[in-house]
Structures are given as C-alpha cells and as structure tokens.
Amino acid sequence: MGERKKFNYILAGVVGLMAVFALCLLFRIKTVENLEDDVLFTVDNYPVSRKEFSLFIRDQRSDAAQYFYVTYGAEMKSDFWATEFDGQTPSEYCKEKAMEEIVRYKTERILAYERGLIESVDYSDLMADMRVFNEDNAKSDAAGEMTYGLTAFEPWQYLLYIRSACNTRLMKDEMERLMDSIPEETIRARYDEDKENYSKGYRVTYERLEAESAVSGVDLKTALGQVAERASMNEESLKDAAETLEVLEEYSVTQEISSEKIIGKDDIWEQFVQEEVVRLEPGMISSPLLLSGNNGCLLRCTQRTDLGYDSYEEVKNSIILEEAQKVLQASIEERVQDASVVFVSDKYEQIIVE
C-alpha cells in the first residue's frame, strides 16, 4: 500500500461510550424551578427538551472545566461555575458549547429525516426506541441468547450509537447520489490530479546493521557514524566496513526487503526504521539510528523498486466517497450556520451548570 492513501472508510460504531458515561455520573444541572421535560427551544422548528439538552451539557462539562483551568488557572471550587472570567462564567460557556453541538446533531438528523433515512427527529421517540431495544436485549439475555455490544443503553450512549448510524446512512445516501450524477471524466480527472496519493510505494532491499555496543572509549553513535562514513567512501557493505574498523563489539548484519516486513502496531522502533528505509535511494546509507542509547542501527539501500499505482478502477469508489464526504459536510455546515434557533420563554436561561 502507498505511504499516504485517501481511503476514508466510514466506520459505524460507538467509541468510548463507557468513559463518557462515567463523566455523566459526575454531573447535574439545576433550574430555578422544577421543570419537567418541557421544550427549551427549537432548531428549525424541531423541539429540544430539557432532558435532551442536559445530555449535551454533560458531554461538554469536562471540556469546559479544562478550558477554564488552562486559560485562567481556575479550579473547580464551590463557586467555580458561577464565577466570571473575562465576562463569561463556566456555566454560560458550557451551555454555549452544548448549544453548538446539539444544533449540529439536530441538523444531521433533520437532513436524514428529510431524505427518508430515519423515521423521527424527536428525542421522545429516540428514548422509546431505546427502551424497546433494552427490553428486547434483556429478554434475549434471560433466554441465554447471544447479544452483541451493550445489552442495555443509557440515554447518552444510545444517542451516540444512533448518531453514528445516522451519519453512516447519510454518507451512504450521499455517495449513491453522487454515483448517479458525477461525470466519469470528473472522477478520472481527480484520479490523475491526486495520483501520487494512490502510489503502492516502493520495495526497498537493504542491508541492516544492528549494534548494541562499541569498543571501550567510543560511544555507539560515533562508532556507527564511522562505519557509515567508511562504507560510503569505499562503496562497500556495512558488514565489510564494520569488520575493517573493529569499532563495534556486538553487532549483526542482515539483508532485508521492506515490503516483506511484518510490523506490530506497537513496535514503534521498527516503524521508525521502516520510515527511514523508504527514504533511501540505492547506495545511500542512513545516519545512525539510536533507540534509548542501548541499541542502534545503520541502513544501506541496495535496490529500490517502484511498485506503481492503484488502478483507476481500484480507487474509483474511494474518490467518489471522498467527494461525497466533502459535499455532505459542506451541506451540514451550511445548514448549521443557517439554523433557526427559537427559545421558549426563559427556560433556557434558567438552566445553571454546577
């Protein structure tokens, strides 16, 4: 595969839900009077209830506290949320950020509803669906049947789960629309413009010298540098240069091929080495590479083969997907900016984060 790909696949799922839920348990909001689940405001005529909005405040509370701590050094004391900093309290800031996010969330769902991708935008319907989902899972669990994922959702968890699914449907719908409308020549032109992004990379054959120590009185980096300099000046292998200089005590030399290396996701050292390998041209020797001063290596490229590019047909759908992402995001951003938010009396103002 190439060094840089534009394959942006949509992954439906819920990320970090339990961590978010843990934050939620640390939060509460209060109002001047005991309001039930009445409407605080509307977004493009769709209602937002107090319970729904409180979920977004909970999500923003930790970030708000962090912002005021980093910006003003404010700590979460008893009067933290009501104290003004440059004319704004943390409570007001948290509500503002929650408002921004819920307007975006509602806009996504309104767009999906208008396209016939979901049945409702209302929070009450969402919670009704959650209760049915939880009840069905509870019955399956009691019957010993296998269930996948969480067996029971809390409101915020379910909202995130449904939001992810909604965005996946929007993305799929946008891509299908583009596939029916975007001209073939436009897609091919994008492929030609961004062809380097579809490079399969290179197969690099290289000599690798690994060393753990140098002779007495010489540090490892200096010793490796001497080996590299001699090998370069005399156009000889790292092995021959090391044997001639005798400045390394414990070392090994291997011949390797970059495309055949299997690298673990946690093997940071090997990832770093391979990043250096792909930069080398035939005859080039890397500078000494050191890992915590206890291990070092040199790399000498002996052959470099261009593996070519993914074909147009292989990446055509990815190009359409990328364009669909741009179109959908632009559409959502425009609607967010133009969204009409209408407050119901002073109920929103009565909410205080603490």
C-alpha positions, 0 to 999 in steps of 0.5 A, spaced: 500 500 500 502 507 498 505 511 504 499 516 504 492 513 501 485 517 501 481 511 503 476 514 508 472 508 510 466 510 514 466 506 520 459 505 524 460 504 531 460 507 538 467 509 541 468 510 548 461 510 550 463 507 557 468 513 559 463 518 557 458 515 561 462 515 567 463 523 566 455 523 566 455 520 573 459 526 575 454 531 573 447 535 574 444 541 572 439 545 576 433 550 574 430 555 578 424 551 578 422 544 577 421 543 570 419 537 567 421 535 560 418 541 557 421 544 550 427 549 551 427 551 544 427 549 537 432 548 531 428 549 525 422 548 528 424 541 531 423 541 539 429 540 544 427 538 551 430 539 557 432 532 558 435 532 551 439 538 552 442 536 559 445 530 555 449 535 551 451 539 557 454 533 560 458 531 554 461 538 554 462 539 562 469 536 562 471 540 556 469 546 559 472 545 566 479 544 562 478 550 558 477 554 564 483 551 568 488 552 562 486 559 560 485 562 567 488 557 572 481 556 575 479 550 579 473 547 580 471 550 587 464 551 590 463 557 586 467 555 580 461 555 575 458 561 577 464 565 577 466 570 571 472 570 567 473 575 562 465 576 562 463 569 561 462 564 567 463 556 566 456 555 566 454 560 560 460 557 556 458 550 557 451 551 555 454 555 549 458 549 547 452 544 548 448 549 544 453 548 538 453 541 538 446 539 539 444 544 533 449 540 529 446 533 531 439 536 530 441 538 523 444 531 521 438 528 523 433 533 520 437 532 513 436 524 514 429 525 516 428 529 510 431 524 505 427 518 508 433 515 512 430 515 519 423 515 521 423 521 527 427 527 529 424 527 536 428 525 542 421 522 545 421 517 540 429 516 540 428 514 548 422 509 546 426 506 541 431 505 546 427 502 551 424 497 546 431 495 544 433 494 552 427 490 553 428 486 547 436 485 549 434 483 556 429 478 554 434 475 549 439 475 555 434 471 560 433 466 554 441 465 554 441 468 547 447 471 544 447 479 544 452 483 541 455 490 544 451 493 550 445 489 552 442 495 555 443 503 553 443 509 557 440 515 554 447 518 552 450 512 549 444 510 545 444 517 542 451 516 540 450 509 537 444 512 533 448 518 531 453 514 528 448 510 524 445 516 522 451 519 519 453 512 516 446 512 512 447 519 510 454 518 507 451 512 504 445 516 501 450 521 499 455 517 495 449 513 491 447 520 489 453 522 487 454 515 483 448 517 479 450 524 477 458 525 477 461 525 470 466 519 469 471 524 466 470 528 473 472 522 477 478 520 472 480 527 472 481 527 480 484 520 479 490 523 475 490 530 479 491 526 486 495 520 483 501 520 487 496 519 493 494 512 490 502 510 489 503 502 492 510 505 494 516 502 493 520 495 495 526 497 498 532 491 499 537 493 504 542 491 508 541 492 516 546 493 521 544 492 528 549 494 534 548 494 541 555 496 543 562 499 541 569 498 543 571 501 550 572 509 549 567 510 543 560 511 544 555 507 539 553 513 535 560 515 533 562 508 532 556 507 527 557 514 524 564 511 522 562 505 519 557 509 515 562 514 513 567 508 511 562 504 507 560 510 503 567 512 501 569 505 499 562 503 496 562 497 500 557 493 505 556 495 512 558 488 514 565 489 510 566 496 513 564 494 520 569 488 520 575 493 517 574 498 523 573 493 529 569 499 532 563 495 534 563 489 539 556 486 538 553 487 532 549 483 526 548 484 519 542 482 515 539 483 508 532 485 508 526 487 503 521 492 506 515 490 503 516 483 506 516 486 513 511 484 518 510 490 523 506 490 530 502 496 531 506 497 537 513 496 535 514 503 534 522 502 533 521 498 527 516 503 524 521 508 525 526 504 521 521 502 516 520 510 515 527 511 514 528 505 509 523 508 504 527 514 504 533 511 501 535 511 494 540 505 492 547 506 495 545 511 500 546 509 507 542 512 513 545 516 519 545 512 525 539 510 528 539 510 536 533 507 540 534 509 548 542 509 547 542 501 548 541 499 541 542 502 534 542 501 527 545 503 520 541 502 513 544 501 506 539 501 500 541 496 495 535 496 490 529 500 490 523 498 486 517 502 484 511 498 485 506 503 481 499 505 482 492 503 484 488 502 478 483 507 476 478 502 477 481 500 484 480 507 487 474 509 483 469 508 489 474 511 494 474 518 490 467 518 489 466 517 497 471 522 498 467 527 494 461 525 497 464 526 504 466 533 502 459 535 499 455 532 505 459 536 510 459 542 506 451 541 506 451 540 514 455 546 515 451 550 511 445 548 514 448 549 521 450 556 520 443 557 517 439 554 523 433 557 526 434 557 533 427 559 537 427 559 545 421 558 549 420 563 554 426 563 559 427 556 560 433 556 557 436 561 561 434 558 567 438 552 566 445 553 571 451 548 570 454 546 577 
